[in-house]
Amino acid sequence: MAAPRGRFRAPRETPPGRHYPRRMTKWEYATVPLLVHATKQILDTWGEDGWELVQVVPGPNNPEQLVAYLKREKQA
């Protein structure tokens, strides 16, 4: 069955040897100590500022202390 006329187009191909530059995303990072009794509040506050949680790991000096690693797109 043929596609309806005018609704679909064949994808445009890139001419051989021609490359279009893509913008590379640049990130900035933050490490934040987490207090067990205020973890949600701390992460919500950073999230409101555009930070995304990447990982939570035990602190280097005290395994019971948690550290959050956050990232956000760097502003130009």
Buried (B, 14 or more C-beta within 10 A) or exposed (E): EEEEEEEEEEEEEEEEEEEEEEEEEEEEEEEBEBEEEEEEEBBEEBEEEEBEEEEBEEEEEEEEEBBBBBBBEEEE
